[in-house]
């Protein structure tokens, strides 16, 4: 074989650039749709198929070349002589039941380049695409899921999406993180639809350990976890394959792995009393009495006992608040008719919150909260010299392109105090309002430090285009013309641990 001659022949067949202005009538002709239709017909009519895939009880006549062109896994399986499937005309694939149901759509994509996806099938098509390393199909599924999380929640599929995304390879970790954050910041929304009680024990254990979990109160979280626990307990008790002792061990394990992470000291005295009267406590009364006693000791400021609790593995976060959205910890700010707002204008509010979580402490903090959604402008000024006009300095105008939240403590403090500030930023998806993002800041206030600025809450340039192109995902409301945030300020104490625990 003469390689040089082959190269020359290929070069002779190349289309060379014409440098004159002469029109030779050259035109690119294509029939992409027709070619794709012919390839699709191979699958539809089972023409010239050379391998049969057995999935569950179904058999699919397909073509090695199409599978191998789409999937690295099929390429190795069907074209590598060291694999058993290389010489087999019938290949059996092991797929879970839900993946079996979507397998026809999965195959169809490799022939047609298109696929029907819905909230109840997306995650299973993604699992197949990920398993067989079909990257373009996987990306289409991921993009679809990112845009339909709220719809999946309303339809009762959110937990299914979360559980399965956690099982998919680490390459899809960003999808799992997105769903985890949605659960943390939209927990009340998730709770309002069916399916949330199916959260597995591992996910629930992770959830109740998070500091940036947004919930109305710690007692509300306890009510949610109690409802989940009673549902899971009933499932365990209904199992016929477990002896009574095994069932009791499984239920006890749930209590120690999940309910131990409820932060009882962050409840009021009345709420802790309600815990002792709840149905959940009847199974392991001593356990709950001990947890409530920890809370009582915190409210009684018995620091020796509180310090001892902090040394235990589950106790180090007991005295750390979360992002509580109850009115006395939080403030909502809405910028209505956003397109009509003037540049550099702000929305100002006054907010009062308790100084501590101690039940008998009636003192409160007063806050000035200012929200600048369209940048911050400092007008020109003059710094006047003390001894001579010659030392006067002109300070030019300064403009900062940022979406800023400014929080000011109204009264000087005798000592430095620590707070957790959370900002929940609303978004719109499928015409449903939800918390799109969350910013958490640990802030220190004192007599010298009374102001905290939190910048870049929302991408500044994104808001400048509101009304010009498609609506910003940060615009909510019926007319998509409202920017909304939820500001939360909770006081930390000397025992608070602001670092989320590492979960394996």
HUDAFEN-V886758 format. One record per residue. RES is the residue in three letters. BURIAL is I if it has 16 or more other ideal C-beta (glycine too) atoms within 10 Angstrom, else O. Layout:
res: [RES | RES]
burial: [BURIAL | BURIAL]
This chain:
res: [UNK | UNK | UNK | UNK | UNK | UNK | UNK | UNK | UNK | UNK | UNK | UNK | UNK | UNK | UNK | UNK | UNK | UNK | UNK | UNK | UNK | UNK | UNK | UNK | UNK | UNK | UNK | UNK | UNK | UNK | UNK | UNK | UNK | UNK | UNK | UNK | UNK | UNK | UNK | UNK | UNK | UNK | UNK | UNK | UNK | UNK | UNK | UNK | UNK | UNK | UNK | UNK | UNK | UNK | UNK | UNK | UNK | UNK | UNK | UNK | UNK | UNK | UNK | UNK | UNK | UNK | UNK | UNK | UNK | UNK | UNK | UNK | UNK | UNK | UNK | UNK | UNK | UNK | UNK | UNK | UNK | UNK | UNK | UNK | UNK | UNK | UNK | UNK | UNK | UNK | UNK | UNK | UNK | UNK | UNK | UNK | UNK | UNK | UNK | UNK | UNK | UNK | UNK | UNK | UNK | UNK | UNK | UNK | UNK | UNK | UNK | UNK | UNK | UNK | UNK | UNK | UNK | UNK | UNK | UNK | UNK | UNK | UNK | UNK | UNK | UNK | UNK | UNK | UNK | UNK | UNK | UNK | UNK | UNK | UNK | UNK | UNK | UNK | UNK | UNK | UNK | UNK | UNK | UNK | UNK | UNK | UNK | UNK | UNK | UNK | UNK | UNK | UNK | UNK | UNK | UNK | UNK | UNK | UNK | UNK | UNK | UNK | UNK | UNK | UNK | UNK | UNK | UNK | UNK | UNK | UNK | UNK | UNK | UNK | UNK | UNK | UNK | UNK | UNK | UNK | UNK | UNK | UNK | UNK | UNK | UNK | UNK | UNK | UNK | UNK | UNK | UNK | UNK | UNK | UNK | UNK | UNK | UNK | UNK | UNK | UNK | UNK | UNK | UNK | UNK | UNK | UNK | UNK | UNK | UNK | UNK | UNK | UNK | UNK | UNK | UNK | UNK | UNK | UNK | UNK | UNK | UNK | UNK | UNK | UNK | UNK | UNK | UNK | UNK | UNK | UNK | UNK | UNK | UNK | UNK | UNK | UNK | UNK | UNK | UNK | UNK | UNK | UNK | UNK | UNK | UNK | UNK | UNK | UNK | UNK | UNK | UNK | UNK | UNK | UNK | UNK | UNK | UNK | UNK | UNK | UNK | UNK | UNK | UNK | UNK | UNK | UNK | UNK | UNK | UNK | UNK | UNK | UNK | UNK | UNK | UNK | UNK | UNK | UNK | UNK | UNK | UNK | UNK | UNK | UNK | UNK | UNK | UNK | UNK | UNK | UNK | UNK | UNK | UNK | UNK | UNK | UNK | UNK | UNK | UNK | UNK | UNK | UNK | UNK | UNK | UNK | UNK | UNK | UNK | UNK | UNK | UNK | UNK | UNK | UNK | UNK | UNK | UNK | UNK | UNK | UNK | UNK | UNK | UNK | UNK | UNK | UNK | UNK | UNK | UNK | UNK | UNK | UNK | UNK | UNK | UNK | UNK | UNK | UNK | UNK | UNK | UNK | UNK | UNK | UNK | UNK | UNK | UNK | UNK | UNK | UNK | UNK | UNK | UNK | UNK | UNK | UNK | UNK | UNK | UNK | UNK | UNK | UNK | UNK | UNK | UNK | UNK | UNK | UNK | UNK | UNK | UNK | UNK | UNK | UNK | UNK | UNK | UNK | UNK | UNK | UNK | UNK | UNK | UNK | UNK | UNK | UNK | UNK | UNK | UNK | UNK | UNK | UNK | UNK | UNK | UNK | UNK | UNK | UNK | UNK | UNK | UNK | UNK | UNK | UNK | UNK | UNK | UNK | UNK | UNK | UNK | UNK | UNK | UNK | UNK | UNK | UNK | UNK | UNK | UNK | UNK | UNK | UNK | UNK | UNK | UNK | UNK | UNK | UNK | UNK | UNK | UNK | UNK | UNK | UNK | UNK | UNK | UNK | UNK | UNK | UNK | UNK | UNK | UNK | UNK | UNK | UNK | UNK | UNK | UNK | UNK | UNK | UNK | UNK | UNK | UNK | UNK | UNK | UNK | UNK | UNK | UNK | UNK | UNK | UNK | UNK | UNK | UNK | UNK | UNK | UNK | UNK | UNK | UNK | UNK | UNK | UNK | UNK | UNK | UNK | UNK | UNK | UNK | UNK | UNK | UNK | UNK | UNK | UNK | UNK | UNK | UNK | UNK | UNK | UNK | UNK | UNK | UNK | UNK | UNK | UNK | UNK | UNK | UNK]
burial: [O | O | O | O | O | O | O | O | O | O | O | O | O | O | O | O | O | O | O | O | O | O | O | O | O | O | O | O | O | O | O | O | O | O | O | O | O | O | O | O | O | I | I | O | O | O | O | O | I | O | I | O | I | O | I | O | O | O | O | I | O | I | I | I | O | I | I | I | O | I | I | O | O | I | I | O | I | I | O | O | O | O | O | O | I | O | O | O | O | O | I | O | I | O | I | O | O | O | I | I | I | I | I | O | I | I | I | I | I | I | I | O | O | O | I | O | I | O | I | I | I | I | I | I | I | I | I | I | I | I | I | I | I | I | O | O | I | I | O | I | I | I | O | I | I | O | O | I | I | I | I | I | I | I | I | O | I | I | I | I | I | I | I | I | I | I | O | I | O | O | O | I | O | O | I | I | O | I | I | I | I | I | I | I | I | I | I | O | I | I | O | O | O | O | O | I | I | I | I | O | O | O | I | I | I | I | I | I | I | I | I | I | I | I | I | I | I | I | I | I | I | I | I | I | I | I | O | I | I | O | O | I | I | O | O | I | O | O | O | O | O | O | O | O | O | O | O | O | O | I | I | O | O | I | I | O | O | I | I | I | I | I | I | I | I | I | I | I | O | O | I | I | O | O | I | O | O | O | O | I | I | O | I | O | O | O | O | I | O | O | I | I | O | I | I | I | I | I | I | O | O | O | O | O | O | I | O | O | I | I | O | O | O | O | I | I | I | I | I | I | I | I | I | I | I | O | O | O | I | I | I | O | I | O | I | O | O | I | O | O | I | O | O | O | O | I | I | O | O | O | I | O | I | I | O | I | I | I | I | O | O | O | O | O | I | O | I | O | I | I | I | I | I | I | I | I | O | O | O | O | O | O | O | O | O | O | O | O | O | O | O | O | O | O | O | O | O | O | O | O | O | I | I | I | I | I | I | O | I | O | O | O | I | O | O | O | I | O | I | I | I | I | I | I | I | I | I | I | I | O | O | O | I | I | I | I | I | I | I | O | O | O | I | O | I | O | O | O | O | O | O | I | O | I | O | O | I | I | O | I | O | O | I | O | O | I | O | O | O | O | O | I | I | I | I | I | I | O | O | I | I | I | I | I | I | I | I | I | I | I | I | I | I | O | I | I | O | O | O | O | O | O | O | O]
